[in-house]
Amino acid sequence: MNMRVFRTGAFFGALPALLVAAVLSVANPWFLDRPLLYIAVAALPLALVCGAALAYVMRRKLWEGLPAMRFAFLLMGLLYLAMASRPRPNADGVKVLVMGIDGATFDIVEPMIEGGDLPALKALGQRGTSSVLTSMEPMFSPLLWTTMATGKPPEDHGIHGFHVHATDCQVPRIWDIAADEGLGIGIYKWLVTWPPRPVDGFIVPAWLAPSPETWPVDLSFVKEIELANRLKRKSVAQVRSNYELVAIGMFRGLRFGTVWDATLWTVRERLTRPNEQDRQVALQLLRGRIDRDVFSWSLSQHQPELATFTYYATDGLAHIFWRAFRPDDFGDVDPQEVAKYGDAIPEAYRQADAILGELMGMLSDDARVVVVSDHGFQALQIGSDKTFFAPLTERLQARMTEEVGEVDVSKLGVKLNVGLADDALDIDEVQVWIEALVDESGEPFFRVEPVPGSSRALGLTLVDEYVTAERIAAGTVGDEPLKQYVKLTEAFTGEHREDGVFYAAGPEIPKNRRLTDAHLLDVSPTVQAMLDIQPASDLPGRVLILDDDRRAGSRDRLVDSLDYGELGRRDDGEVNEDLLEQLGYIEGED
């Protein structure tokens, strides 16, 4: 083989890969996050193939005298190195960053901080103020995140179930108020933000979104990727191929390391067919990386004064893997299960902390940072006999809709929440209907509990929680088979508890301080005060950490002026039932 010809071919083959990396890095400074990997899997293979091919074809020494080609390769190599090593953009325009870590609980956070696993949260606690953030019933995410965003209870903001849109929110949220004050906003996957509306900044809706619209529209690729991985109706979610979506994404924040690991997972999934537990761990963590990539890029592009980023893997994995994480809470747990999945939840916390650290590194010294969770987590609370059962939602919702009226039934561990979706329904009549459902012994099947702060919802638990296979096979509920209302399961072993987390740091925020009485209702007025906006006097919460607690008049009328365009007038946006079931919020008969 003529080595000069081979080298010339290798130079020629590597040029496109280096050129692509350089061009992408102009639009996306984060793209070359793993430059050596890029050389190994992109530039080097092309160089070897082209070099060998040229050396074989050009037997004569026709290509030896091409110093220009080598000079071009040298220039591209220098450009590649310059792009790989240049500093990434900051987000100096951000005044307040709110990071939500869904389901984060101090029971996990504090031991991990002591072990050195969460350096960003440790630094945030030392630099500022922290507190347990008390949640509220019913503890399901759309209601709780909307309560934090509005500073008002569900009775006022109107979000009681999962089948809701942003247009159903009856009072303004933090970002609505900030935008009205002339501030730029960047909202990334806060719940109940579909449909998005035109703003100075960006809005990427969270996992309840029924379709991939974002503002601006060039970010919709990230929702198409997410929806395509979980929808049964892929025609709704994805109109572009995965290759096209990834290509678009690499210009808008996706990093080469993320794309490479996603490719490896796709290959593994097709070749080995991993089980659902492995798939959940891989996809939850991969989604966290994709969200980090796109949010960082959007933050640098738009420089909003108020930015929010919500991370969900901590909640999704805790529902499934709490038993492997805390086997002592359950007794006899297979050691192989602990060995394989015991680190899934801590890994999600480490990823959330790494994202927080990176985002804080983008901000100026004048920015304020807030970290919140909508609730905490604990082992599934079941009867002393330790029978693992799941109440089913599908038949109950269908029967109630047919016989009573439109309701929204969701599952929280072994509890059910029934939200009244029809304003004409009377809650007392609904309760009478539920209490009339008796089991095979003639006793009421459900125990009905009021939901504090909401006159449009009821909590349900089983009167008799001793559920066995024999009882399911022979029992009835309201003259229908018991198996339509409850099943045995060990799929979900963690559930929500009311103790979430709150951190805040930045100018004028006390350092290394611990509060004792923070509540979800305090989040909105506190963030508004951080933005130098006077919270409304009709907000029941308080400003937690700043001395200035001046109040303004009610802003509730602001919601009437929000323009969602054509999306706000659509009535075909249905929440995706398959994801709600995957996360354990609804459950149908197998």
Beta strands, then each sheet from edge to edge (+ up, - down):
strand 1: 96-101
strand 2: 129-134
strand 3: 185-188
strand 4: 201-204
strand 5: 306-311
strand 6: 368-372
strand 7: 376-379
strand 8: 389-391
strand 9: 407-412
strand 10: 415-420
strand 11: 446-451
strand 12: 454-462
strand 13: 476-477
strand 14: 480-481
strand 15: 486-488
strand 16: 494-497
strand 17: 499-505
strand 18: 513-514
strand 19: 518-519
sheet 1: 4+ 3+ 5+ 1+ 6+ 17- 2+ 18+
sheet 2: 4+ 3+ 5+ 1+ 6+ 17- 2+ 19+
sheet 3: 7+ 16-
sheet 4: 8+ 15-
sheet 5: 9+ 10- 12+ 11-
sheet 6: 13+ 14-
end
